[in-house]
Amino acid sequence: MSIDLTREARTEQNQQVSEYINKVLSLIEKEEVNKEEAAWITKETVDGFREHVNPGFLTYRKSVTKDGQFAAVEWSDNGACFKDVNGKEYIDCLGGFGIYNVGHRNPKVVKAVTDQLKRQALHSQDLLDPLRAMLAKILADITPGDLKYAFFTNSGTESVEAALKLAKMYSERTTFISTTRAFHGKSLGALSGTAKGMFRKPFLPLIPGFRHVPFGDFDMMKKTFEVCAAVGEDVAAVILEPIQGEGGIILPPEGYLKQVRELCDEYGTLLIFDEVQTGMGRTGKMFAADLYDVVPDIICLAKAFGGGVMPAGAIVAREEVFKSWFPNPFMHTTTFGGNPLACAAAIATIGVLIEENLPERAGVVGEYFLKELKEAAKGHEDKVLEIRGQGLMIGIEFHKDEIGYEVSKGMFDRGILVAGTLINSKTIRIEPALTIGYEEVDMVISTFKEVLSLVKA
C-alpha cells in the first residue's frame, strides 16, 4: 500500500481488500463450489501467480495450457486422490514429492491436529511443551539403533541444516562429503550438499568444505577420506540419501552403505542419513536405514513426517553426538519447529503407520507395482531406459527428457499425476500414498501403457 494514498483512498482500498478476503473465506468454507465460482477461482489463481507469486510457474506447470486460458487448480483431496476445482479426480502418484504416506487428509491425523487446535495452536516458547517431549520419546523408540535425542524442524532442508550444524559442533571438523545426484535442500548449507549445478551456480560460493563423490562408488569415497586426512582436512560427516530421490530413484549398490558406515567408524566421522524422502515407511521399512541394516549417527526426517497435514521435520541423533547441544540448547533453534500442531500430526502419523502396517504394505504393493510397470513397458525399449525402485518409491527413466514429459503430460490428462525428479529430468517418479489400492494401481499401469503406446520415441 502506497504511503501517498489519501485517508479516503486508503479507507476505500482497505474496504476492497476486506471484501476480497471475505469472498475467499466464504469459498474456503464451502464443501463444493459451483461452475461460476470455479471459474473465478481459476482466473484468480492464474492471475495471482502471474502478477504476485511467480509467472515462471505458469510455464512450468503441466496443468496450465499454453495460452493460459485453462489451468487445473487443485481444491480438495482424500485417500490416494485429489480433485481440481471443477471436480475432476486425479490419482496422486506424485504425492506432494512424497508427503502423503498415510494418504490425503488421513482422518486420524486430521483429528489429532484439530483436537490440539481446539486447546492450543502454538506454544509460548518459554514453558515446556508436552507433545515435543512425547514425540521425541516415540522417535527414540522407532528409529534405528541407539538414536535417542530429537530436534524438530519445519522442512527437509531445515533438518539437513540442523544435522550439518550438529556435526560441526560435535567434532569441530569442517569437511563434509556428499555425492553426485544428491538433493538435500536449497537453503545455503543444504544446497552445499546438493549436487545439481543449476541450483548451485547462482549462489556460489556456498558453505566451504563440501566435496562430492560419485554415489555408489566406494573406492572414490575411500580415496577422498584418505586425501582429506593427508592434508589435515578430516571429514566431519558424510551425508547420504540411502536411496536417492531427486537424483532419479537411484538405489545403492549392494553393501555400499555398510561399507560407508565402516569407513566413517574408521576415521571418526559421522554418518548422516537424509531420509526426508525415504523415511516414514516409503521403501517398505519405517526407515531405509532398516532396509540396509545400517545405523547412522544422525537421521533427517520431514515430508511425510507431518502426515500430509502439517509441515514438520526432525533430526534424531545418538546421545554422544547430540550432547554437543546440551550446554546451550539455544545454539540452534526455530520458532515453529516442534510446535504442538506439528507434533500432534507426527504422533498420529506414526500411529497410523504402525497400526495399519503401512511400511510392510508399501513393500508388497510396491513389488507388484514395479513388476506390472515393467510388463507394461515391454516393446517400448526405445522409449523406456529402465524402471527401478524400492517399495512405493519408483522411478521410470526414459531415453530423452521429451519422452518423460510427454508421458507425464499424457497421464495427467487422463487423471494420473506423476512428475519428473529435480536432478534427473529424464526420470518420472511414482510415489503414491502407501494406502493406495490395487484397483488404483491397475488404473495407473493401464494408463501408463496406453500413453506409452501413443508417445513417439
C-alpha positions in Angstrom: 0.0 0.0 0.0 1.5 3.4 -1.0 2.2 5.9 1.7 1.0 8.6 -0.7 -2.7 7.5 -0.5 -5.1 9.9 1.0 -7.0 8.8 4.1 -10.2 8.4 1.9 -8.3 6.3 -0.7 -6.7 4.1 1.9 -10.1 3.5 3.6 -11.6 2.6 0.2 -8.7 0.2 -0.6 -9.0 -1.4 2.8 -12.7 -1.9 2.2 -11.9 -3.6 -1.2 -9.3 -5.9 0.4 -11.8 -6.8 3.2 -14.4 -7.7 0.6 -12.0 -9.8 -1.3 -10.8 -11.6 1.9 -14.4 -12.3 2.9 -15.2 -13.8 -0.5 -12.1 -16.1 -0.3 -13.0 -17.2 3.2 -16.6 -17.9 2.1 -15.2 -20.2 -0.6 -12.9 -21.9 1.8 -15.9 -22.6 4.0 -17.8 -24.4 1.2 -17.5 -28.2 0.6 -18.5 -27.7 -3.0 -18.2 -24.8 -5.4 -20.4 -24.1 -8.4 -19.3 -23.6 -12.0 -19.1 -19.8 -11.8 -17.2 -20.0 -8.5 -14.8 -22.5 -10.0 -14.2 -20.2 -13.0 -13.5 -17.3 -10.6 -11.1 -19.3 -8.5 -9.2 -20.5 -11.6 -8.9 -16.9 -13.0 -7.8 -15.5 -9.7 -5.2 -18.3 -9.3 -3.7 -17.9 -12.7 -3.7 -14.1 -12.5 -2.3 -14.2 -8.9 0.6 -16.5 -10.0 1.3 -14.3 -12.9 1.2 -10.9 -11.1 2.1 -11.7 -7.5 3.7 -15.2 -7.0 5.9 -16.1 -9.9 4.9 -16.2 -13.5 7.5 -18.9 -14.1 5.3 -21.4 -12.5 2.7 -20.9 -15.3 5.1 -22.2 -17.9 6.4 -25.0 -15.7 3.1 -26.5 -14.5 1.8 -29.1 -16.9 -1.7 -28.3 -15.7 -1.7 -24.9 -17.4 -2.5 -24.6 -21.2 0.0 -22.7 -23.4 -2.4 -19.7 -23.8 -3.1 -19.6 -20.1 -6.9 -19.8 -20.6 -7.3 -23.0 -18.6 -5.5 -24.4 -15.5 -6.2 -27.4 -13.3 -6.4 -25.8 -9.9 -6.4 -28.3 -7.0 -9.2 -27.8 -4.5 -9.8 -30.9 -2.3 -8.3 -34.3 -1.5 -8.9 -37.6 0.1 -7.2 -41.0 0.4 -4.9 -41.5 -2.6 -6.6 -38.9 -4.8 -7.3 -35.2 -5.1 -9.8 -33.2 -7.1 -9.4 -30.0 -9.1 -11.8 -27.1 -8.6 -14.0 -28.4 -11.4 -14.4 -31.7 -9.7 -12.1 -33.8 -11.8 -10.4 -36.5 -9.7 -6.7 -37.5 -10.1 -4.8 -40.4 -8.7 -1.9 -38.8 -7.0 1.3 -40.6 -7.8 3.5 -37.6 -7.1 2.2 -37.4 -3.5 3.5 -33.9 -2.9 7.0 -35.2 -3.5 6.4 -38.0 -1.0 4.4 -36.3 1.8 1.2 -38.3 1.7 2.4 -41.6 3.0 -0.7 -42.1 5.2 -2.9 -40.7 2.5 -4.5 -37.4 1.8 -6.2 -35.9 4.9 -5.9 -39.1 6.9 -8.8 -38.9 9.4 -6.7 -39.8 12.4 -4.0 -37.2 11.6 -6.7 -34.6 10.9 -8.4 -35.4 14.2 -5.2 -35.1 16.2 -4.4 -31.7 14.7 -8.0 -30.3 15.1 -8.2 -31.7 18.7 -4.9 -29.9 19.6 -6.1 -26.8 17.8 -9.2 -26.6 20.0 -7.0 -26.4 23.0 -3.7 -24.6 21.9 -2.2 -24.0 18.4 1.3 -22.8 19.2 3.3 -22.8 22.4 4.6 -19.9 24.4 8.2 -20.7 23.7 9.2 -20.4 27.4 7.4 -23.2 29.1 7.9 -26.9 28.5 5.6 -28.2 25.7 4.5 -31.8 26.3 3.9 -33.1 22.8 7.5 -32.3 21.8 8.8 -34.5 24.7 6.3 -37.3 23.8 7.1 -37.3 20.1 10.9 -37.3 20.9 10.4 -40.4 23.1 8.4 -42.1 20.3 11.2 -41.4 17.8 13.8 -42.7 20.1 11.8 -46.0 20.3 11.2 -46.4 16.5 14.4 -45.1 14.9 17.4 -47.5 14.3 20.0 -48.4 16.8 20.8 -46.0 19.6 19.4 -42.8 18.1 18.0 -41.0 21.0 17.6 -37.2 21.0 15.4 -35.3 18.6 15.4 -31.7 17.3 12.3 -30.6 15.4 12.1 -28.5 12.2 9.6 -27.4 9.7 11.0 -28.9 6.5 13.6 -31.2 5.0 16.2 -28.5 4.2 15.9 -27.3 7.8 16.5 -30.9 9.0 19.7 -31.1 6.9 20.8 -27.7 8.2 20.4 -28.9 11.8 22.3 -32.1 11.1 25.2 -30.2 9.5 25.5 -27.8 12.4 25.3 -30.6 14.9 28.1 -32.4 13.1 30.3 -29.3 13.1 29.8 -28.8 16.8 30.4 -32.4 17.6 34.0 -32.6 16.2 34.8 -29.0 15.1 35.8 -30.5 11.8 34.6 -28.6 8.7 34.8 -31.1 5.8 31.7 -32.8 4.5 31.3 -35.4 1.8 28.2 -35.6 -0.3 27.5 -37.4 -3.6 26.7 -36.7 -7.2 23.0 -36.6 -7.9 22.3 -35.8 -4.2 19.5 -33.5 -3.2 19.5 -32.2 0.4 17.5 -29.0 0.0 18.1 -25.4 -1.2 19.0 -23.3 1.9 22.7 -22.4 1.8 24.0 -25.2 4.0 21.8 -27.9 2.5 22.5 -26.6 -1.0 26.2 -27.0 -0.4 25.5 -30.8 -0.2 23.1 -30.8 -3.1 24.7 -31.8 -6.4 22.8 -30.1 -9.3 24.9 -27.2 -10.7 21.8 -25.3 -11.9 20.7 -24.9 -8.3 24.2 -24.1 -7.0 25.8 -21.8 -9.5 23.8 -18.6 -8.8 24.6 -18.8 -5.1 28.4 -19.6 -5.2 30.4 -19.6 -3.1 28.4 -21.8 -0.8 29.5 -23.2 2.6 33.2 -24.2 2.3 34.4 -27.7 3.0 32.0 -29.7 0.9 33.2 -32.4 -1.5 31.2 -34.5 -3.9 32.0 -38.1 -4.9 30.0 -40.4 -7.2 27.1 -42.1 -5.5 27.8 -45.8 -5.1 31.5 -45.5 -5.8 33.0 -46.7 -2.5 36.6 -46.7 -3.8 36.3 -43.0 -4.6 34.8 -42.3 -1.2 37.6 -44.1 0.5 40.3 -42.2 -1.6 38.6 -38.9 -0.7 38.8 -39.8 3.0 42.5 -40.7 2.6 43.3 -37.4 0.8 41.3 -35.3 3.4 43.2 -36.9 6.2 46.6 -36.5 4.5 46.1 -32.7 4.0 44.6 -32.1 7.5 41.0 -31.7 6.5 39.5 -34.6 8.3 35.9 -35.4 7.4 33.2 -34.2 9.9 30.4 -36.2 8.2 29.2 -38.0 5.2 25.7 -37.1 4.2 23.8 -39.6 2.0 20.3 -40.4 0.9 20.0 -44.2 1.3 18.1 -44.2 -1.9 18.5 -41.1 -4.0 15.1 -39.5 -4.6 15.5 -36.3 -6.7 18.6 -37.9 -8.4 16.2 -40.3 -10.2 15.3 -43.0 -7.7 18.9 -44.4 -7.6 19.4 -47.5 -5.4 22.8 -48.0 -3.7 25.0 -50.9 -4.9 24.8 -54.0 -2.6 26.9 -53.5 0.5 27.7 -49.8 -0.3 26.0 -48.2 2.8 27.6 -50.7 5.2 31.0 -50.0 3.7 30.5 -46.3 4.1 29.4 -46.9 7.7 32.6 -48.9 8.4 34.7 -46.2 6.7 33.2 -43.5 8.9 33.8 -45.5 12.0 37.5 -46.0 11.0 38.0 -42.2 10.6 35.8 -41.0 13.5 33.4 -39.4 11.0 29.7 -39.1 11.5 27.2 -40.7 9.0 24.1 -38.6 8.3 21.2 -40.3 6.5 18.9 -37.9 4.7 15.7 -39.8 5.0 13.4 -36.9 4.2 12.0 -38.8 1.2 12.8 -42.4 2.1 11.6 -42.2 5.7 8.2 -43.0 7.3 7.6 -46.3 5.5 8.1 -45.3 1.9 10.6 -48.0 1.0 9.0 -51.0 2.7 10.6 -50.4 6.2 9.9 -47.5 8.6 13.3 -46.1 7.6 15.5 -47.1 4.7 18.3 -47.5 7.3 16.4 -50.5 8.5 16.2 -51.8 4.9 20.0 -51.9 4.6 20.7 -52.7 8.3 22.8 -49.6 8.8 22.6 -47.2 11.8 23.5 -43.6 11.0 24.7 -41.1 13.7 22.1 -38.6 12.6 18.9 -39.2 10.6 17.0 -36.4 8.9 13.2 -36.6 8.5 10.5 -34.4 7.0 7.9 -34.6 4.1 5.7 -37.5 5.3 6.6 -36.9 8.9 3.7 -34.5 9.3 1.2 -36.9 7.8 0.4 -34.7 4.8 -1.4 -32.3 7.1 1.3 -30.2 8.8 4.8 -29.1 7.7 7.1 -31.0 10.1 10.6 -32.4 10.2 13.1 -33.7 12.7 16.6 -34.9 13.2 17.3 -37.8 15.6 20.9 -38.4 16.8 22.9 -40.5 19.1 23.4 -39.1 22.6 27.2 -38.9 22.1 26.6 -36.6 19.1 23.6 -34.6 20.4 25.1 -33.8 23.7 27.2 -31.1 21.9 24.0 -29.0 22.3 23.4 -29.8 25.9 25.3 -26.9 27.5 23.5 -24.3 25.4 20.2 -25.6 23.8 19.9 -22.2 22.1 22.8 -22.8 19.8 20.3 -23.9 17.2 16.6 -23.1 17.5 13.5 -22.5 15.4 10.3 -20.7 16.4 7.9 -23.1 14.8 9.8 -26.4 14.8 8.2 -28.9 17.2 5.0 -26.8 17.6 2.0 -28.6 19.1 0.0 -28.9 15.9 3.0 -30.4 14.0 3.8 -32.8 16.9 0.2 -33.9 17.1 0.3 -34.6 13.4 3.6 -36.6 13.6 2.5 -38.6 16.6 -0.8 -39.6 14.8 1.1 -40.3 11.6 3.5 -42.7 13.3 0.5 -44.4 15.0 -1.2 -44.9 11.6 2.0 -46.3 10.0 2.3 -48.8 12.8 -1.3 -49.8 13.4 -2.0 -50.2 9.6 1.3 -51.8 8.9 1.9 -49.4 6.1 5.7 -49.8 5.7 5.2 -53.6 5.0 2.3 -52.8 2.8 4.4 -50.4 0.8 6.9 -53.2 0.2 4.3 -55.6 -1.1 2.3 -53.2 -3.2 5.5 -51.6 -4.5 6.8 -55.0 -5.7 3.5 -55.6 -7.6 3.6 -52.0 -9.0 7.2 -52.4 -10.2 6.6 -55.7 -11.8 3.5 -54.6 -13.7 5.1 -51.3 -14.9 8.0 -53.3 -16.3 5.5 -55.6 -18.0 3.6 -52.6 -19.5 6.9 -51.2 -20.8 7.7 -54.3 -22.8 8.0 -53.5 -26.5 8.9 -49.8 -25.7 12.6 -50.3 -25.0 13.3 -47.5 -27.5 11.5 -45.1 -25.1 12.0 -46.6 -21.6 15.5 -47.0 -20.4 14.9 -48.5 -17.0 12.2 -48.9 -14.4 13.5 -49.3 -10.8 12.6 -48.7 -7.3 12.0 -50.0 -3.7 8.7 -50.1 -2.0 6.5 -47.3 -3.3 9.4 -45.2 -4.4 9.6 -46.0 -8.1 11.4 -44.2 -11.0 10.7 -44.6 -14.7 13.7 -43.4 -16.7 13.3 -42.6 -20.4 15.9 -42.2 -23.1 15.1 -38.5 -23.5 13.6 -35.7 -21.3 11.0 -35.0 -24.0 9.6 -38.6 -23.8 9.3 -38.3 -20.0 7.5 -35.0 -20.3 5.0 -36.3 -22.9 4.3 -39.4 -20.8 3.7 -37.4 -17.6 1.5 -34.9 -19.5 -0.5 -37.7 -21.2 -1.1 -39.4 -17.9 -2.1 -36.1 -16.3 -4.7 -35.5 -19.0 -6.1 -38.9 -18.1 -6.3 -38.2 -14.4 -2.9 -39.6 -13.1 -0.4 -37.1 -11.6 3.3 -38.0 -11.9 6.3 -35.7 -12.3 10.0 -35.7 -13.1 12.7 -35.6 -10.5 14.6 -32.4 -9.9 18.1 -33.6 -10.5 17.3 -36.2 -13.3 14.6 -34.8 -15.6 14.5 -38.0 -17.7 13.0 -39.9 -14.8 9.4 -39.6 -13.6 8.6 -40.7 -10.1 5.8 -42.9 -8.7 5.3 -42.0 -5.1 1.7 -42.5 -4.2 0.1 -42.8 -0.8 1.1 -46.0 0.9 -2.7 -46.6 1.3 -3.2 -46.8 -2.5 -5.5 -49.7 -3.5 -4.7 -52.3 -6.1 -7.6 -51.1 -8.3 -5.9 -47.6 -8.4 -2.5 -49.2 -9.1 -4.0 -51.1 -12.0 -5.5 -47.9 -13.4 -2.1 -46.2 -13.2 -0.5 -49.1 -15.0 -3.1 -49.3 -17.8 -2.9 -45.5 -18.3 0.9 -45.7 -18.5 0.6 -48.5 -21.1 -1.9 -46.5 -23.2 0.1 -43.3 -23.1 3.4 -45.0 -23.8 1.9 -46.5 -27.0 0.9 -43.0 -28.2 4.2 -41.2 -27.5 6.9 -41.1 -30.2 10.4 -42.2 -29.4 
